[in-house]
Amino acid sequence: MELRHLRYFVAVAECRGFVRASASLRVAQPALSRQIRDLEQELGVILFERSRRGASLTVSGECFLQDTRRILDFLEQAQSRVRKVEKGYAGVLSIGIVESFTWHEAITQSLRTFQNRCPDIVLSIALMNSPEQLIAIREGHLSSGFLFNRPLEDDTFDGLEVLTTKAVLAVPESSPYATRPPRRLAELQGQEFVFIERALNPTHYDRIIHACHSAGLTPKIVQSGTNDSSNLSLVAAGLGLTIVPAAAESRKPKNVVLVPVDDLNVVTTMEFVWRRDNHLPTLKTFVQALRSENTQ
């Protein structure tokens, strides 16, 4: 049984005769009749009652017509879906996001706009820190990710800037620094700090520590969190100070205050990153949408 048998069968049923069906299909009537007979022989049933006035469906034919229409409808939908996948308007796209920034408007707005434009693309979101994302993208476990500190010298990756944020000092609201911020990092010598463990994000950790040392501060690290969110929670509990991106203002605990320090010169850029050799259609569509949004 071939698809043409099913299409011919539906045409004869809807036209209620071989003459009109052959004209509609632009198939010679003898050839059409032969195809329907072949179909009936393969099924082992009579699908049509033939007469001089045309052809009418048997009970078996009525049943087969319902199923055949469903098959052809499903096939049409499958053809439509595969064309959308080929053009990058359907399919799956896996995206990594740094957990501390899942809330940020630069990301949520991009995802919302993209989903409205391409509702047939399923976004699979994974929460990972930046080093984990880079490894996953390199190894093909992730298609892309919103992350910090892409190694610019590594041409494995390509990226598109999403946001830039300056580092600030996070203190409990009960701290005197909340109302009288230090002008210099060196003023914080001897204060207790909470930082992430270096192994979790060596590049970020080293940039912060280098900035502190350059300004004459050797941070006294007494607690270690896993990311900015956990560090801010420790600050809220009064366990120390920390340094976070200024963009953390909108999701910090209520009893934590973010204050600028004049010589805390660390600027962090988040990018949407992917492998240069990744030609996934959905990825291409997302990058195009992100570029379009960033130029508006």
C-alpha positions in Angstrom: 0.0 0.0 0.0 1.3 3.4 -1.0 0.2 6.9 -0.1 -1.2 7.5 -3.6 -3.6 4.6 -3.0 -4.9 6.5 0.1 -5.2 9.8 -1.7 -6.9 8.2 -4.7 -9.3 6.4 -2.3 -10.3 9.7 -0.5 -10.7 11.5 -3.9 -13.1 8.8 -5.2 -15.0 8.8 -1.9 -15.4 12.6 -1.9 -16.2 12.9 -5.6 -18.6 9.9 -5.3 -17.4 8.4 -8.5 -14.4 7.5 -10.6 -15.1 10.0 -13.5 -15.1 13.1 -11.3 -12.2 11.8 -9.2 -10.0 11.1 -12.3 -10.6 14.7 -13.5 -9.8 16.1 -10.1 -6.6 14.0 -9.8 -5.7 14.3 -13.4 -5.3 10.6 -13.6 -6.7 8.4 -16.3 -9.9 6.7 -15.2 -8.8 3.2 -16.0 -5.5 3.7 -14.0 -7.5 5.1 -11.1 -9.9 2.2 -11.1 -7.0 -0.2 -11.2 -5.4 1.5 -8.2 -8.6 1.2 -6.1 -9.0 -2.4 -7.0 -5.4 -3.1 -6.0 -6.1 -1.4 -2.7 -9.3 -3.4 -2.1 -7.4 -6.6 -2.9 -4.6 -5.7 -0.4 -7.1 -4.9 2.3 -9.3 -7.9 1.5 -12.5 -5.8 1.6 -14.8 -4.0 -0.9 -14.6 -0.2 -0.4 -17.1 1.0 -3.0 -20.4 -0.1 -4.4 -20.1 0.6 -8.2 -23.0 1.6 -10.4 -23.6 3.6 -13.5 -24.4 6.6 -11.4 -21.1 6.5 -9.6 -19.5 4.9 -6.6 -20.7 4.9 -3.0 -18.8 3.7 0.1 -19.6 0.4 1.7 -19.7 0.2 5.5 -16.1 -0.9 5.4 -15.3 1.9 3.1 -16.8 4.5 5.5 -14.7 3.1 8.4 -11.5 3.1 6.2 -12.2 6.7 5.1 -12.2 8.1 8.6 -8.9 6.4 9.4 -7.4 7.4 6.0 -8.3 11.1 6.6 -6.6 11.0 10.0 -3.5 9.4 8.4 -3.3 12.0 5.7 -3.9 14.9 8.2 -1.1 13.5 10.4 1.2 13.3 7.4 0.4 16.9 6.4 1.2 18.0 9.9 4.4 16.0 9.9 5.4 17.7 6.7 4.7 21.1 8.1 6.7 20.4 11.2 9.7 19.1 9.4 9.7 22.2 7.2 9.6 24.4 10.3 12.4 22.4 11.8 14.5 22.8 8.7 13.9 26.6 8.7 14.6 26.8 12.5 11.0 27.6 13.5 10.4 24.3 15.4 12.4 21.9 17.4 14.3 22.0 20.7 17.0 24.5 21.9 18.9 23.8 25.1 20.1 26.9 26.9 22.2 27.3 30.0 21.7 30.1 32.4 23.7 31.3 35.4 21.3 30.6 38.3 21.8 34.0 39.9 20.6 35.7 36.7 17.6 33.6 35.8 15.4 36.5 37.0 17.2 39.2 35.0 15.1 41.1 32.5 17.8 40.9 29.8 17.3 37.1 29.9 13.6 36.8 30.7 12.6 39.3 28.1 14.7 37.6 25.4 13.2 34.2 26.2 9.6 35.6 26.3 10.0 37.5 23.0 11.5 34.5 21.3 8.8 32.1 22.6 6.1 34.5 21.3 7.8 34.6 17.9 8.5 30.9 17.7 6.0 29.0 19.8 6.9 25.7 18.2 10.4 25.7 19.6 10.8 24.1 23.0 13.4 25.8 25.2 15.2 23.4 27.5 16.7 25.4 30.3 19.7 24.2 32.5 21.0 26.1 35.5 24.8 26.0 35.5 27.6 28.4 36.4 29.7 29.8 33.6 32.5 27.3 33.6 30.0 24.4 33.6 28.2 25.9 30.7 31.4 26.3 28.6 32.3 22.7 29.2 28.7 21.5 28.3 28.6 23.7 25.1 32.1 22.5 24.1 31.1 18.9 24.5 27.7 19.3 22.8 25.6 18.7 25.9 24.2 22.2 25.6 23.5 24.2 22.5 24.2 27.6 24.0 24.1 29.6 27.2 23.9 32.9 29.0 27.3 33.1 30.8 30.1 35.3 31.9 33.8 35.3 31.1 33.9 33.6 27.8 37.6 32.9 26.9 37.9 35.4 24.0 41.1 33.8 22.8 39.3 30.4 22.2 37.8 30.5 18.7 35.7 27.4 19.5 33.0 29.8 20.8 31.1 32.7 19.5 29.1 35.1 21.6 26.7 38.0 21.6 26.8 40.6 24.5 23.6 40.6 26.6 24.4 42.9 29.5 27.3 44.6 31.3 27.3 45.2 35.1 29.8 46.8 37.5 30.8 45.1 40.8 29.6 46.6 44.1 29.9 45.8 47.8 27.0 44.0 49.5 26.6 44.7 53.2 23.9 44.0 55.9 21.6 46.9 56.4 22.7 47.0 60.0 26.3 47.7 58.9 27.7 51.2 59.1 28.8 50.8 55.5 25.1 50.7 54.5 24.8 54.5 55.1 28.5 55.5 54.9 30.0 53.3 52.1 33.8 53.0 52.0 35.5 55.1 49.4 38.4 52.6 49.1 38.6 48.8 49.3 41.6 49.2 51.7 39.1 50.5 54.3 37.7 47.0 54.5 40.9 45.4 55.7 40.1 43.0 58.6 36.4 42.8 57.7 34.9 39.3 57.2 33.9 38.3 53.7 31.9 35.5 52.0 33.0 34.5 48.6 32.4 31.6 46.2 35.0 28.8 46.3 37.6 29.4 43.6 37.1 26.0 42.1 33.6 26.8 41.1 34.5 29.8 39.0 38.3 30.5 38.9 38.1 33.4 36.4 35.5 35.3 38.3 37.2 34.6 41.7 40.6 35.7 40.5 39.3 38.9 39.0 37.7 39.9 42.3 40.7 39.0 44.4 43.1 40.7 42.0 41.0 43.9 42.2 41.1 43.7 46.0 44.8 43.1 46.2 45.5 45.9 43.7 43.5 48.3 45.9 45.4 47.2 49.1 42.8 44.8 50.5 43.4 41.2 51.4 39.8 39.9 52.0 39.4 37.8 55.2 37.2 35.0 53.8 35.2 33.2 56.5 32.4 31.6 54.5 32.0 30.2 51.0 28.8 30.1 49.0 28.1 28.4 45.7 27.0 31.5 43.8 26.0 35.2 44.2 22.6 34.2 45.5 23.9 32.1 48.3 26.6 34.7 49.2 23.9 37.4 49.5 21.9 35.1 51.8 25.0 34.8 54.0 25.4 38.5 54.0 21.7 38.9 55.0 22.4 36.5 57.9 25.2 38.8 59.1 28.1 36.4 58.3 30.1 38.8 56.3 30.4 41.1 53.3 30.6 40.1 49.7 31.1 41.6 46.2 28.5 41.0 43.5 27.3 42.5 40.2 25.3 45.7 40.6 22.6 44.0 38.6 21.9 42.0 41.8 20.0 45.0 43.2 16.6 43.7 42.0 16.9 40.2 43.6 18.9 40.7 46.7 17.4 40.1 50.2 15.6 43.0 51.7 18.1 43.5 54.5 21.1 43.7 52.2 22.4 47.0 50.8 24.5 47.3 47.7 27.0 50.1 47.8 29.6 51.3 45.3 33.3 51.5 46.1 35.4 54.0 44.0 38.3 51.6 43.3 36.3 48.4 42.9 36.9 48.4 39.1 35.5 45.1 38.0 33.1 45.2 35.1 31.5 41.9 34.1 29.9 41.1 30.7 27.3 38.5 30.2 27.1 36.9 26.7 24.9 34.5 24.9 27.5 31.9 23.8 27.5 29.0 21.4 29.9 26.8 19.4 30.9 28.4 16.1 30.4 25.1 14.3 26.9 24.5 15.7 24.6 24.9 12.8 21.4 23.9 14.6 18.5 25.8 12.9 16.8 26.7 16.2 20.1 28.1 17.5 20.4 30.2 14.3 16.9 31.5 14.8 17.5 32.4 18.4 20.7 34.3 17.7 19.0 36.2 14.9 16.1 37.1 17.3 18.6 38.2 20.0 20.5 40.3 17.6 17.3 41.9 16.3 16.2 42.7 19.9 19.6 44.2 20.9 19.5 46.6 17.9 16.0 47.9 18.7 
